[in-house]
Amino acid sequence: MQTLALFEAPPPDQHLGPQALVLREFALPYVAEVMPALAEITAASPFRQMVTPGGYTMSVALTNCGALGWTSDRRGYRYTGEDPHTGKPWPPMPACFQRLARAAAQAAGFAGFEPDACLVNRYAPGARLSLHQDKNERNFDAPIVSVSLGMRAMFLFGGLARSDPALKVPLWHGDVAVWGGADRLRYHGVLPLKDEPHETLGSQRINFTFRLAG
């Protein structure tokens, strides 16, 4: 099971840098609203595995909601206002998503966060995300808010160079990682997921990444 044992105290919030923090179980009160809203999003813009500029198929399936959506193909990484698979605008960002993102950013010291993009990643066992920087946004003043649901993941949080050592940080169901300011361009990634099914979401991890992209 990937949730903490019944009656076991959650681990304390964890500082990853001067302006980077993991808020343990912060998203749990929102799950009952978030998951039905996600089902509506994926009905309009289904999960899909995109191709990288180098021609590799990503192991993580993704979709988006909000005014802008992150996409990848042989032409590069970028944000678009339309889903390239449907030719229609990405589904609007649900109000419960916005409330969660704003509240988590506020709790981590970033007041006034108003995301316009939410990338939703679905990890199956074995899926991974290599070390990278979030740098397709127009400016880096706003933080990144990353919500984990489902199976446990081992999050990698490195430095400002790819070669810098990376912290290995377990993320459980409901945890939210927030980083910005001095830590905004830190390299980060996810190790291959082990098949340790979550009690309600099964053999998957759903990750919501909120950004101000435009």
Buried (B, 14 or more C-beta within 10 A) or exposed (E): EBBBEEEEEBEEBBEBBEBBBBBBBBBBEBBEBBBEBBEEBBEBBEBBEBEBEEEEEBBBBBBBBBBBBBBBEEEEBEBEEBBEEEEEBBBBBBEBBBEBBBBBBEBBEBEEBEBBBBBBBBBBBEBBBEBEBBEBBEEBEBBBBBBBBBBBBBBBBBBEEEEEEBBEBBBBBBBBBBBBBEBBBBBBBBEEBEEEBBEEBEBBBBBBBBBBBE
